[in-house]
Amino acid sequence: MAASEEMSSLFPIFILSVLGLFVIPWTIYRLVKAAERKNKNIHCMCSFCSRSPKYRTTLLKKVGNFSTCSNVTLIFMWVIMAFLVYYIKLMTREVQPFEPFSILGLESDATDSEIKKAYRRLSIQYHPDKNPDPEANKYFVEFISKAYQALTDPIARENFAKYGHPDGRQGMQMGIALPSFLLNINGGAASGILLLGLVGLGILFPLLVAVVYLSRSSKYTGNYVMHQTLSSYYYLMKPSLASSKVIDVFIKAAEYVEIPVRRSDDEPLQKLFMIVRSELNLNPKSLKQEQAKFWKRHPALVKTELLLLAQLSRNAAEVPKGLQADFAHILRLAPRLLEELMKMAVAARNAEGYGWLCPALGVMELSQNIIQAVSPSARKTVSGVEGSAAFLQLPHFSEQVVKKIGRKRVRTLQEFRELTYEERKELLVTKADFSAQEVGDVEAVLDMMPLISLDVTCETEGEEGIQEGDIVTMKAWVSLKRGNGLVVGHPHAPYFPYHKDETYWLLLADTSKNFIWVSQRVSFLDESAAVLAASKAIQETMEGTGANDTEVNKAVKDAVTKVRSGSRLVVVKFQAPAEGNYNLTAFCLSDTWIGCDKKMNVKLKISKRSRAGTRGMLSDENGIVAEDVEEDEEEEAVYDEDYESEYSEEEDDKSKEVKEEPKQNSDDESESEE
């Protein structure tokens, strides 16, 4: 029984150990995530962003952010662990070594007569015949008698000298660290109930949790987007999908289709329809038929599109109270769904692994419009002049302000940014009647706006020139500069109610054939990962050229310095097509800023294959290869006549031809070419 009680006292230690294995790593993970989130929370200091609820840190918001289910559970577990530590400290007795001299109250050099006198004295005090207290009897038998025996009996004294105990070697006790009430059950109904409880808690409950988790995870991807959504996006994507039609594909996400439509939503939706009707581009000649056709669609699609149009037209304040929860849900999912829609646009659609350019540009335009709350109609080019969309993302700007500054021949955002501060201030004060505070807000946003530059090169590593069938390595340095000197920061998006990190897409496309050869998502958030990737890529390239260690280290050091100053290295390999000259365009597209995209011309000259060796083949890892290639090829030749995009204009005169540095071939290759 004593052994059972001793094992039962270990049960709190067992529970404390199990909790510690889970709680401590979880706490470290949460603290690291919180530190990263704090470092990334950098936004412009204009009055719009300062008043924005997503950046205001009120006491109620701090409590709300802290008192999440995850945080409360973590704190509760720490409280349990603290209680267990306190309980163990009270219940655990420190194990004292067996010291017969100290038990009898003697010195280590005591004689036999002194030992006998001390034993008689303690016997009078603790012997059962003299003291009926059970604790006294226990202490006399287990300590006083054994101490006297260890000092007087030759065998016991020898055992004590060898093993530290008068009874000789002590065996190891094994047990189960369970509470005593579980060890005192002698069968019956109580044991059956206990068995059922243990089976339910230890087997059935974890099994139920696993089944629920697997059933949910089977519906979602790693980006928490439903597989049904990806399937819909993939098959609804067309090569000639116009920018104005992208929203029709976007709202068909399974997450949006599952939004409940209640009977009480009919009247609010009718009111919202009247507010955003101008954004639907309905034909005025057949207005009734167009409206009837619009309302005959799936109710969830109608609801989603109307709420999205309220965001695009900056009528969020006009959304009825009964629809505000759905409105917030739609906007919260939008960035995630737009990213997956972009992946479906650039996914491989033919045998060469090329994606489609037109829908990709349309997805990026829709993403920018939603984040900046700008109507697609504001992007239309009129008389060769770009729309006012880029200006409308600046604070205090409206269509009237854009027209006023346009009279001074400042018609593009780029021209406006190229003006000096004094010129911009004079223009805004004299023509638009801006106050000093409003001018300061505009300057704060312009300082946060990124300035992107591209440097793209394509070559066949270790070879002279590019021949058909070669594995071509594209190296692109994407550099980002801001007026305030920051690299990482939140975009100025006061009309979007949630935090949104900047993301860029690098595309190498053939605009004449609507093909995307290469696509890569670029982020400036994780500098350490970018440093590691750039160092590895530069090191492999330099070692492949036969450079020595000094040259490799210098190149790696330069690359690291470049990354830390706001550049990212993108290295992508693709297979060279058939012989010919190709006029490609490299795009760097932002998913948040309007008018900050960058493009440049890239010319590739593919020679006829003359080198020995087999043609390398690349497997597509990021895209989905269509099964019906012939049908896709037929669709690629058809384009919408009403397709309009800011990228469909003539390419800039400034172009950059990829420099193909000649490399000295080996003697064997030179002889074979001769």
Secondary structure, DSSP 8 states (H G I E B T S, - for coil): -HHHHHHHTTHHHHHHHHHHHHHHHHHHHHHHHHHHHHHH-----SHHHHH-TTT---HHHHHHHHS-HHHHHHHHHHHHHHHHHHHHHHH--------HHHHHT--TT--HHHHHHHHHHHHHHH-TTT---HHHHHHIIIIIHHHHHHHH-HHHHHHHHHHSSTT-S----------HHHHS--SSHHHHHHHHHHHIIIIIHHHHHHHHHHHHHTTB-TTS-BHHHHHHHHHH--TT--GGGHHHHHTT-HHHHTS---GGGHHHHHHHHHHHGGGG---GGGHHHHHHHHHTS-HHHHHHHHHHHHHHTT-GGGS-GGGHHHHHHHHHHHHHHHHHHHHHHHS--STT--EEHHHHHHHHHHHHHHHHT--GGGG--BTTB--SHHHHTSTT--HHHHHHHHTTT--SHHHHHHS-HHHHHHHHHHHH---HHHHHHHHHHHHHS-EEEEEEEEE-TTSSSEETT-EEEEEEEEEEE-TTS-SS-----TTS-S-----EEEEEEETTTTEEEEEEEE-SS-HHHHHHHHHHHHHHHHHHTT--HHHHHHHHHHHHHHHHTTEEEEEEEEE--SSEEEEEEEEEEESS-SS--EEEEEEEEEE---SSS-------SSS---S-HHHHHHHHT---TT---TTSS---S--EE---------HHHHHHH-
